[in-house]
Every structure is written in C-alpha cells, then in structure tokens.
Amino acid sequence: MPVVLAPLAGGPSTPELAAAVSNAGGLGFVAAGYLTAEDLGARLATARRLTDGPLGVNVFAPGRGPADRSAYAAYVERLGRWAEQAGVEIGEPRYGDDGWDAKLDLLAEQPPEVASFTFGCPDARVVDRVHAAGAEVWVTVTSADEARQAERAGADTLVVQGGEAGGHRASFDDRPDLPAVGLLSLLSLVRATTPLPLVASGGIATGAALAAVLTAGARAAQIGTAFMLAPEAGTTPAHRAALATSEPTALTRAFTGRLARGIRNRFMAEHDAHAPVAYPELHYVTAPLRRQAREQGNADLINLWAGETHELAREAPAADIVRRLADDAESALRAARARRTTPLDPAACRALVADWYEAWNAHDLDRVLSHYADDVVFSSPFIASLGSDATGTIVGKAALRAYWTRALERFPDLHFEPIAELYGVGAVTLHYRGVEGMLAAEVLELDRRALVVRAAAHYEGLASPTAEL
Ligand SMILES: Cc1cc2nc3c(=O)[nH]c(=O)nc-3n(C[C@H](O)[C@H](O)[C@H](O)COP(=O)(O)O)c2cc1C
C-alpha cells in the first residue's frame, strides 16, 4: 500500500502506531528525534515484536553547530520576562546533536528496512554505512536543490515535504528567507530534477489527495497528522482536541527556533514575530514550559504541530486509516480517469484494430508499440510466468517491449486469428485466437490520440496472474 506513516517525534510516534501501519501493509516509522539511542533501541525492539512487516527509523541530521548567542539572547530574555509573569518555567539554551553518533551505531547494529533523515543530508560515508547494514536511505527534501544534494550523497528515495506539512520543515539549513513551496509544485520541481523514487508529504489526509500525489509522480505518501487521532498514537488529549477543530495552522519558530507548522495558539501569536533561527537552542528553552502545559492540558502553550488539513483527521485504528486511504485513492484514480474518458473516433479505432493484428502477425514490435502510450500499464496472466514481474502487471513501453520480445522468442510461430471486436467507451475489446490456439480477449483502453494507455489480456482457462505456460 502506498502509505508511509510519518515519523512523529515528540509524543505521537509510538511502536504500536508504527507496527499497526506496517501490519496493515503500509510502512511504519519509529521516530528517533529527542530520544536517547537506548530508548530508540527499546522502541524499535517493541515495534519489531508487534510486526513482521518492514519498519523505518527516522533520525534528525545534526545542524551546522551552535547558533551565535547574540542571535537568540534577546528572544530568550523576552521569554524569561514573559515566563515570570505567566508563572511558568523555561530552560537554558543549549546545543546538541540529538545523539547522532549513538543513533547511527544503532542503525548499523539493528538495521531497520529504511533509515530516513530529516533536517539535513547525511554525507556519503554515513549513507554507505547504513547501506552496508542493509537499510535503504531516505532523505527528506524541501527544494530541488536539496534533492540534488541527496541524490549525490547516495540516497535511495526522497521524501518530498511540501509547505503544508505539519511539524518541523525538513530544510537542510533553516534560513529566514526559505520559501515553503506547496507539495504539488515541489513534486513537479523535484520530479524534473532526479529519477529517484519520491514519497510525497504534507497535508495528505484523504485518498483523493493520495491519488493526486501518485499521479504527480510519487510512489507513496508519508502521512502524519491524519494518524494523530488513532488510538495507537501518543498524541496528548489537548493536542487531539485542537486537531479536531478548524483553527488554522501557521509556520513559526517561536517554540524551537526552527520553522515548524502548528495550530495557531496564544504562545505563537505572542512570540512568533520575535523568534530567531536557533535550533535546537530554543527547543531546550521552551521544553519545560511545553512539558508543563501538556501535563496541565493547556493548549495555549503547547506546540500543536499539525498539517494544514488537520480537521480531516479521524479517530480510527491506524489499520483502518491505512486501508481507507488506499481504497479511496484507488476510487479517486478510477473516477479521475472516467472523467477524462472521451468518445473515440470510430475510424481511428478501426484503423488501430486492423493495424494491431497486422503488426502482431508480422512480429513487428515497433509497429505494435507505436499504438501504445509511453506510460502504458499492461497486465496479463503470462507476465509472471515469463519472469517479467511477479504482480502480472508491467508499467511503461520499455518494459513492455522487453516482455513481448521474450514472448516472441518463446513462441516464434505466434499468430492471431481475429474473432470479434467489441467497441466500448474509450475502449475496445479484441477477441481472438492467440498463443497456441488459445482463446483470448484483450481490453485496450485508449486515450484521445487513440493510443493504448491500459491493456489487460485475458486467456481461456487461466485464473491466476502466475499462470504457467
Ligand atoms: C507531530 C509531528 C511530528 C513530526 N516529527 C517528525 C520527525 O520526527 N521526523 C520527520 O522527518 N518528520 C516529522 N514530522 C513531519 C512529517 O514527516 C511529515 O512531513 C508531515 O507530518 C506531513 O504533513 P501532514 O502532517 O499534513 O501529513 C512531524 C510532523 C508532525 C505533525
């Protein structure tokens, strides 16, 4: 299923949530942020006990080093005065790398299926080490430039985080002037930059939105806020209550000194305009007051991280959320296709049918393939047995050419005897005798250019996609 549970550091992430998503056929992430390596190891072990499915671990990449004290001193003073008046406690600014080395050691010793990195790109040595341990490396990017850097470092997959996303922006280098590009725009920009697989993240709370990012070139979506009301999530009651409202979100550095999206509240309104770039120093300054506010259920002072679509989050078991997203995405894709189906030009359609038979019987694959769109999806019960793809489905003309080349080598006498042509809306079904005289029907869905965009072959007496010839 094309659903990845976003790592949700700071409370919502639990081993139970990660395992439930993986058990439902998605990919669950254990968030390493703010944990010691020891606690992370324990959580990963718990998640492993709860699922046989794949798991990801997400680690914060360290920043450039301590911020200059002069950059944040005035803000800390301001918070100090405010905290005294409000009767709340704040902490001391300090720098830290969130246990980077120890967490890398853990990834090497207990490798998850996927190790993902946010807030920066690990260097090629780190990527090699994670690969050597047997894990894939995913890097979250917020621009085409970061995508190029991650590709150069050896990342296997890029998580493309749009400006809609809840929680911290993943930018390699938080700067005041960085744009927060929306997800569809960013996906298009990154898709044009790199051939790496992409996972889209930010504001995806419905199957239709999942379908939209799949259409825009993503393999899957990394979804956070939509899972935060699941019973398996560790989201606090005050945060749950805020998610269920339609209060808008905003980007702010007020809580941590790093840009993050959360539901607007009093703390954000009072301090946002004064907050500088200083992460993690300011994270440590506000940590005690946020902890106290969480304990007291005071949503005015909590960092209510949430994506722009938080009011669409539903309270349901994580497995139900995964299944619903995947099912609704399928329906949305079908509906979108149906909306753009145009009646076929009958002459073009008949010409296609005539040429298709002639080209096949001449074994002229170039001519056959001239009738297919580049991104055609083709399924046949023979695909798996001829070793092309275990799913029985092939995507793209190049893969289709390779498959048919093998098929023609295997059946040098292949000849099609037409029986009937059945015309439908945007589709034609060809009924013929094919391979070894077997009865066959092939449904060809055509686009407005009369190019085949989807084809499904059916054979007499074969039921499974792994049928042996
Ligand atoms: C509460 C919360 C915590 C998050 N923690 C992390 C994290 O630890 N690591 C990370 O890479 N992304 C983190 N994110 C960002 C997510 O990976 C993802 O980009 C975001 O949730 C997508 O937007 P959505 O919440 O609208 O689905 C967090 C997001 C939220 C809401």
The ligand as a Gaussian input file, in Angstrom:
#p B3LYP/6-31G(d) Opt

LIG

0 1
 C        3.720000      15.987000      15.445000
 C        4.651000      15.856000      14.283000
 C        5.935000      15.386000      14.493000
 C        6.806000      15.220000      13.403000
 N        8.048000      14.692000      13.624000
 C        8.838000      14.414000      12.565000
 C       10.066000      13.708000      12.747000
 O       10.436000      13.342000      13.867000
 N       10.822000      13.468000      11.676000
 C       10.427000      13.833000      10.419000
 O       11.152000      13.560000       9.465000
 N        9.271000      14.491000      10.207000
 C        8.470000      14.772000      11.246000
 N        7.278000      15.411000      11.039000
 C        6.906000      15.784000       9.659000
 C        6.351000      14.569000       8.923000
 O        7.389000      13.734000       8.500000
 C        5.543000      14.930000       7.674000
 O        6.319000      15.672000       6.779000
 C        4.271000      15.660000       7.980000
 O        3.589000      15.073000       9.043000
 C        3.396000      15.664000       6.731000
 O        2.312000      16.541000       6.837000
 P        0.898000      16.090000       7.446000
 O        1.117000      16.095000       8.928000
 O       -0.040000      17.134000       6.994000
 O        0.609000      14.709000       6.944000
 C        6.396000      15.595000      12.108000
 C        5.092000      16.076000      11.919000
 C        4.225000      16.207000      12.973000
 C        2.818000      16.691000      12.714000

